[in-house]
Amino acid sequence: MGSRHKDCEWPRPRHTRRVWIRNESKLLPPIQGFVLEWRRHSYRWSALVLYVREDGVSPPKYVQEWLPAERLWPVTSNPNLLDPFF
């Protein structure tokens, strides 16, 4: 008897840490970020996010700052869709 396909899969992550960050200007594209921590103040959530700021002139800078949750949306992933021969 063979094993079930479901038994051969990696579990999906319960929490998404990779996010897209909406820029305050609608003319700029979103930035990729990584959530380090969440906190809530009253009814508002914010996240400590790490991202790379590039302006095309100076070298890229790593930035870590608290951002409101309204500016973030998750990047979902499925480890089972990765190419096994990468």
Secondary structure as the mmCIF struct_conf table of DSSP 4:
data_model
#
loop_
_struct_conf.conf_type_id
_struct_conf.id
_struct_conf.beg_label_comp_id
_struct_conf.beg_label_asym_id
_struct_conf.beg_label_seq_id
_struct_conf.end_label_comp_id
_struct_conf.end_label_asym_id
_struct_conf.end_label_seq_id
HELX_LH_PP_P HELX_LH_PP_P1 GLY A 2 ARG A 4
HELX_RH_3T_P HELX_RH_3T_P1 HIS A 5 CYS A 8
BEND BEND1 GLU A 9 GLU A 9
HELX_LH_PP_P HELX_LH_PP_P2 TRP A 10 PRO A 13
BEND BEND2 ARG A 14 HIS A 15
STRN STRN1 ARG A 18 ILE A 21
BEND BEND3 GLU A 24 SER A 25
TURN_TY1_P TURN_TY1_P1 LYS A 26 LEU A 27
BEND BEND4 LEU A 28 LEU A 28
HELX_LH_PP_P HELX_LH_PP_P3 PRO A 29 PRO A 30
STRN STRN2 ILE A 31 HIS A 41
TURN_TY1_P TURN_TY1_P2 SER A 42 TYR A 43
STRN STRN3 ARG A 44 ARG A 53
BEND BEND5 GLY A 56 SER A 58
HELX_LH_PP_P HELX_LH_PP_P4 PRO A 59 PRO A 60
STRN STRN4 LYS A 61 PRO A 68
HELX_RH_3T_P HELX_RH_3T_P2 ALA A 69 ARG A 71
STRN STRN5 LEU A 72 PRO A 74
HELX_RH_3T_P HELX_RH_3T_P3 PRO A 79 LEU A 81
BEND BEND6 LEU A 82 LEU A 82
TURN_TY1_P TURN_TY1_P3 PRO A 84 PHE A 85
#
